[in-house]
Amino acid sequence: MKVRIRNSESWLYRMRLVLATLCVAALAALVGYKAIFGANGMKVWQSKRAESLVLEKDIERMRGEQEELQRQVDGLRRGDAAMIEKEAREQLGFVKPGEVVLFEQRAKSDPKPPAVADNIDHAAQ
C-alpha cells in the first residue's frame, strides 16, 4: 500500500508543472477576455471612441452655426440696413411696393365627414 501512495504522490509531483501551466493559461485567458469584452474593455473603448468622434463633429458643426448666428446678431445690433430688411422680409413677411408675392397652396383637408358618420345619419332618418 505504501508503494501505491508513493506512486500517486510521485505522479502528482510530476504533474505539478503541467497543472501550474494550465492554471496560468486559464488565468491569462480570463484576463484577456476581460480586457477585450469586459466593462472597460477594448470593445467598449472602441464604441466610446466612435461616439466621441461623432460628438466632436457635432460640436464643430454647431460652432459654425453659432458663428453665423453671432454675425447676424452683430449686424442687427449695428443697424445694418440690409440685415434688418432681410429679417423683416423673412420673419414679418414685409414686401416693397410693387413686388408680387407668391404663396404656395397647401392641400386642403376633405370637408366630408368620415363614412361612419354618414351611416349613422342615414340610420336616424
N, C-alpha and C positions, 0 to 999 in steps of 0.2 A: 504494500500500500504506500509506503514511503516513496518508492520509485515512481509510482503514478503521480504523486503530488509534485515531486521534483520535475517530472516531465511537463505537467501543466504549468508549473511556475516558470519553468525554463521557456516554454512556448510563449507565455505572457511577457516574459522578459525579452525575448527575441522580437516580439511583435510591437513593443512599445514605440519604436521608431516609426513604424508604419502607422500606428494609431495616432501618434503625435502629429504626423504629417497630414493625416486625414482630418484631424481636428483643426489644424491651422488652415487647411484648404477650405473647410466648411466655414470657418470664421471669416476668411478672406472673401469668400463668395457672398456671405451675408453683408459684410461691409460694402462690397462693390454694388450689390443690389440696392442697398440703402442710399449709396452715393448717387446712383443714377435715377432710381424711381422713388426715393424717399420724399419726405415733406419738403426738404430743402435741396433736392437732388438736381441733376442736370436737366431733366425734362421740365421741371418747374422753372428752373432758371431760364431755359430757352423760351418758354412761353412768356415769362415776365419780361424778358429782353425784347421779344417781338411786340408785346403790349407797350413797352416803353418807347420803341421806335414809332409806333402809330401815334402815341400821345405827343411825342416831340414834333411830328409833322403837323398835328392839330394845333399845337402851340404856335408854330411858325405861321400857319395859315391865319390864325386868329390875331397874331401880331400885325400881319399885313392889313387885315380888316380894321384893326384898331387905328393903325396909322392913317388909313384912308378916312375913317370917321373923324379922326382928330384934325385932318386937313379941312374937312367940311366944316367942323365946328369953328376952327380958326378963321376960315373965310367968312362965315356968318357973323362972327364977333367983330371982324374988321369992317364989316359993312360992304363986302364985295357985292356989287350990284348984280353981276352975272350969277353968283351963287344964290343970292336971295331970290332972283327971278326963277331960277331952276327949281328951288324948293317950293316956291309959291305955285308954280305950274304943276309939279308932281303931287304935292300934298293937298293943296287947296283947290286945284282944278282951274286956276286963273288962265284966261286967254287974252290975247291982244285984240284990239278992234280989227275986224276984217278977217280974222282967222276962222277956219272951218274946223269944227270938232267932230270927229267920227267916233261913234260908240259901237261897241260890239254887243249884239243882242245875245242874251242868254236864253237857253232853252226854257220854254215855258212848261210848267207842270200841267198835267191833264186836269182840267176843271171837273171832269166827270167823276162822280164818286165810285168807289170800288163796286164790283159786280155783286158782292154780298149785300150791299145797301140797296141795290136795285131789286133784288129778290125779296127783301124784307118789305119794301114799299109796295110791290105788287101783291104780296100776300095780304096786306092790310086792306086793299081795295076790294 
